[in-house]
Amino acid sequence: MIQLKTLGVFMKNCIAVANLKRICFLAVLAALIFSGCLKKSYTYRNIETETACADKGGYWYNGRCWKGFEDSQLIAEEVDAYVALAMREAGNAIMEINGISYPVVYANAYPLSGREVEIVAVYQTDSQIATIAIQMRIKNLEEGKTSKASAMYIDHDVSKPHDENMEFVVAPGTAQALVISIESLQIAFQGNIPAAPGTEELNFKFKLTDSLTGMGNSNLTVEGTQAHLSGTLGTKTYAQIQSLIANHPEVDTIVFGHINGSINDEVNMHTGRLIREQGYTTKLLSDSDIASGGVDLFCSGVERIVEQGAKIGVHSWCCVENVPAESVPADHPAHQYQLAYFT
């Protein structure tokens, strides 16, 4: 047995996700790879029309031609189909342990540094929820490349809040990663965790996909005229709000509990749109604790109620070419959807 607080850097990012906003893994990956090549200028000079900007490969916004910006925001007409497909794909995700398949209930990828990235996959057996965490070099994230990585088994769901003094069974191991696709984020892993005190030898296989990394693990329960929401927001949350609207017309208020953020900001904005269009009140209790994308979603309520003692955590988003929001020009197109959402 080992105390969680002794695990060190290897697990810090997936455990401290409450302090992070969901940022597109591929965008972060690109930023880390190309961080030494930041552009000093964000716009093309002497381009005065949208047609000329398109010919240059730029993005026309606010009367200027912007370099290196790709608009990947989902539009309202596309989001239902996007969520439905992601839910199906995530529902089929499995973790194979010693030849037995178990459902993956949460997965994500976190940059640890300019050189490494950590992938966590939480899976559920008949008797427990556990985590496989893998740490690999960013330089090995090349399509078609197979590489070695380190692995770790934790007999706990690292995506959920916990007491820092709780003790867990932790066992190190090794893994092999095959990058199937970078564009759609598909990486196949297989590995071995040798037997250790508290756990048997584990041979594992699973595949990380973009659908999994954006899913989140939010929980929504209905009590009378209120729905109680907690967890990490993502694609799953949008589907939960859809179901709430369709099946519980008596609900008029969404109560936010502990929400550490969103791991799919594009979908989270549309979840907020559903809440606003339905006319829901959003509410924080005295022991509510929300941060990042949780604050975005709370703000979508037509009426917003905050009891004294509630905790609200905010921060700027990240990033454009490894540059945080506060350092990006105020009229940059990367700001447009946040501005539209809050105005």
Secondary structure, 3 states (H helix, E strand, C coil): CEEHHHCCHHHHHHHCHHHCCCCCHHHHHHHHHCHHHCCCCCECCCCCCHHHHHHHCCEEECCEEECCCCCCCCCHHHHHHHHHHHHHHHHCCEEEECCEEEEEEEEEEEECCCCEEEEEEEEECCCCEEEEEEEEEHHHCCCCCEEEEEEEEECCCCCCCCCCCCEECEEEEEEEEEEEECCCCEEEEEEEECCECCECCEEEEEEEEHHHHCCCCCEEEEECCEEEEECEECHHHHHHHHHHHHHCCCCCEEEEEEECEECCHHHHHHHHHHHHHHCCEEEEEEEEEEECHHHHHHCCCCEEEECCCCEEECCCCCCECCECHHHCCCCCHHHHHHHHHHC
